[in-house]
Amino acid sequence: MKRNNKSLIILITVFVVVVVLGSVYSFIIQKHQINAAVKNLDQLKTNFSDVSKINMQLKTTQAKAAAVDSFLFTGKFTIPRNISQSKFYNFIDSWSGDHSLYTFTNTEYLNKGLENGFNYYFYKVSGSGDFSSVYGLIYAIEHSKELMKIQTAELTNNTIVDSKGVPHYIVKFTLQVKEYYSQSDQYASVFYSENNLRAGDLYNEFYPLVRNEIRPNTEHLPDVQSASLISLVPQGAFILDSEGNTTLMEKGDPVYLGNLMDIDYENESVTFVLNKGGIIEFETLKLGQINKKEGIRK
């Protein structure tokens, strides 16, 4: 067979193979894909060709989204998405008390982690302040709308006496706090308001019942511990203190560390109740005598 005839036969064979494969793809494989696409297109035209139906579905979806957001809004806590650490520092600073000489707060970032599918930042918050300020800070952290939880808390009392001799009873604290956040916004409301973070009154368990420090007489009240009763009149009693000052006092009037509790005209005496660092003492003055201690009661 001639060389030209062989080439012609090979070309015809290749052409036939290409035609057969193309026919198989076009009439079998591609036809199936085309039919599926046409069916999907017909379904889309059926469901979404009507603009009123689309608007109705949009309103329904918006109502569901608003309901979810309302639920998150009214919930006590929310878990925000990807918060910045500076927000926590600002929060602690705003609830750290009056920033007086004996009040300070230090916030230290420790690390971050994952707990029950939620991310968190871990902080150490330490400092000192009066009991109400420290309690207010703890209350604000635990009741914040954006979820924060105290993991450990160490509280100790301390007494500082200033240059005027006035004692200040403060609380030192160290808190470890987790601030939670999420990678998605499904746990956070779009709009929400902060919870009421104003703590109510609470008895100061750290205030010492018996104190070594006695507050100075900064108000310059009569000191009846070294005073004398010089006369009794219908209006009250005249008291002479150690500095030579005479004061007319009525029942209930304040004195240094206490007040005038009783005026006894029959026995010509007056009785004061004094609080000496948690120890209650009764001081009785009689005419012609310098203070006589009637009793001590704790």
Number of C-alpha atoms within 10 A of each C-alpha: 5 6 7 8 10 11 11 10 11 11 12 12 12 11 12 12 12 12 12 12 11 14 13 13 13 14 10 11 12 14 13 13 12 12 11 12 12 12 12 12 12 12 12 11 11 10 12 13 12 10 10 10 12 13 12 11 13 12 12 12 12 12 12 12 12 14 12 15 19 15 13 20 19 12 13 14 19 21 24 21 17 14 17 10 12 8 10 18 16 10 14 18 16 12 20 22 21 13 14 9 7 16 18 16 19 14 17 12 15 11 11 13 11 12 8 5 9 13 19 21 20 21 22 18 19 18 18 23 26 22 21 18 20 23 19 19 21 20 16 21 22 15 19 18 21 21 18 23 17 17 11 10 14 10 15 11 17 16 14 13 12 10 7 10 14 15 17 16 17 22 23 19 17 18 18 19 22 21 21 24 25 18 14 12 13 15 17 22 22 13 9 16 9 12 13 10 17 12 15 9 9 10 8 11 9 15 16 14 10 12 14 10 15 14 17 13 15 10 8 9 15 24 17 26 20 14 20 22 24 16 16 20 10 7 10 16 24 18 23 21 18 14 10 9 11 17 15 14 20 17 16 14 12 17 20 19 22 21 21 22 18 15 21 12 13 6 9 15 20 23 22 25 20 23 17 17 15 14 13 16 19 18 20 25 25 19 15 12 13 17 20 15 14 12 10 12 8 9
